Amino acid sequence: MQRIIVIANRLPVARKEGLWVTSPGGLVRALEPVLQRVNGSWVGWSGDADSELEPFEHDGIEQIPVPLSSAELDGFYYGFCNSTLWPLYHDAIVAPEFHRHQWRPYVAVNQRYAHHAARVLRNDDIAWVQDYQLQLVPGMLRAMRPEATIGFYLHIPFPPIELFSRLPWRQQIIEALLGSDVLAFQTRASVRNFADAARRFGDARVSSRGELAWRGRTIKLQRAPIAIDTSHFSRLARSPQVTERVAALRHELGDAEHIILGVDRLDYTKGIDLRLKAFAGLLEETDEPHKYAFVQVAVPSREDVPAYQDLRSEIEQIVGRINGDYGEPGWAPVSYLYRSLELEELIAYYVAADVMLVTPLRDGMNLVAKEYVAARIGDPGVLILSEFAGAAEQLRSALIVNPYDVDTVTATIRRAAHMDRSEARMRMQRLRRTVRKEDVFEWARACLAILEAI
């Protein structure tokens, strides 16, 4: 079998108390057995700035650490990745910044990743590059290892050409991505958007089969929506510990008839503010606010960035207003948790929630929606899903909403809370079939199969 070299922003391991431990997450869980089977390697940053580490083996996988300095993190990651690419690729919800002094470290860091990968990459290997932080790596690797098979997977949306064209370095990024043999995206829209950009800024031609012809090479475009380990979530949802915790959670939330849940990283793309306003609208129009309890879990993200600090303050002010307007001594309609949760605790919240609100303003996929579905092994529950999440392409039996339309989201929460049980069960059964059939292992198999066939 061909060796597989994964090149990602981070290694799949992190150092805790002097020991390397495997990081949680579906991508690592799906790829670990594949890399172990083919003696593969993983190239990425260790998470420690200003440190030089030699390659090492962990759980049968060669780990290739890429060193990054604190200054490089500021320019490459916090700068170009998070101030330029992230907002631009997410519909410019927040205005992207375009700074030459941040582009330069982006180029330099991508070059370093490519060099570290090239040291272990043989011409008959597969190099699989992950996500927007490393968009220049495919072209750089192509120059170093012209016979290697190179794939690239974008985990976030690829924007429409009207937005992408704002980027001063659009041609450099497109031409670097076209160094791949296969470019994979979460949704059909992202595939179309990239094809448009490749035609305009790379002079690529699109064939009748949807492939790109560029400089004598053929580049395949693939729609490959990422997924979760469905059986793992379902198994944990059945565990006695989770079952016991669910009963306690419902009691802690006042034994409300309708528990509504939101789980997100604290990011401006997630639409948490609009979601809270929609819930406030529900409380305003009901005579029985005690029947509803809303839990918002906000996982800390980029806490050192001023814009994210401002966002946290804004969300907390909205929560305070709602609880001040509708709460009573001993009861608050909104429970706001600014922290990450252990997996079993998170699944207990999924099982306890009658309604799941997944309403990002733009998202590449949003795996929270799939996790909720996987955890629904008993009572059906109802998923409300933004039309601007990549998951909406697959999870059509959810209640699909425009998150900007606050009044309609309010009405949809009401509909979900009072939905006939037979309709809720039918919808959830369809959703569960989808997430069972298209789990993370099937995703990895589909992505690697097209690369192995090159």
Sequence and secondary structure as in RCSB ss.txt:
>XXXX:A:sequence
MQRIIVIANRLPVARKEGLWVTSPGGLVRALEPVLQRVNGSWVGWSGDADSELEPFEHDGIEQIPVPLSSAELDG
FYYGFCNSTLWPLYHDAIVAPEFHRHQWRPYVAVNQRYAHHAARVLRNDDIAWVQDYQLQLVPGMLRAMRPEATI
GFYLHIPFPPIELFSRLPWRQQIIEALLGSDVLAFQTRASVRNFADAARRFGDARVSSRGELAWRGRTIKLQRAP
IAIDTSHFSRLARSPQVTERVAALRHELGDAEHIILGVDRLDYTKGIDLRLKAFAGLLEETDEPHKYAFVQVAVP
SREDVPAYQDLRSEIEQIVGRINGDYGEPGWAPVSYLYRSLELEELIAYYVAADVMLVTPLRDGMNLVAKEYVAA
RIGDPGVLILSEFAGAAEQLRSALIVNPYDVDTVTATIRRAAHMDRSEARMRMQRLRRTVRKEDVFEWARACLAI
LEAI
>XXXX:A:secstr
   EEEEEEE SEEEETTEEEE  SHHHHHHHHHHHHTT EEEEE S TT     EEETTEEEEE    HHHIII
IIIIIIIIIIHHHHTTTSS     HHHHHHHHHHHHHHHHHHHHH  TTSEEEEESGGGTTHHHHHHHH TTSEE
EEE  S    HHHHTT TTHHHHHHHHTT SEEEESSHHHHHHHHHHHHHHH  EE TTS EEETTEEEEEEE  
    HHHHHHHHTSHHHHHHHHHHHHHTTT SEEEEEEEES GGG HHHHHHHHHHHHHH S GGGEEEEEEEE 
  TTSHHHHHHHHHHHHHHHHHHHHH BTTB SEEEE S   HHHHHHHHHH SEEEE  SSBS  HHHHHHHHH
 SSS  EEEEETTBGGGGT TTSEEE TT HHHHHHHHHHHHT  HHHHHHHHHHHHHHHHHT HHHHHHHHHHH
HHT 
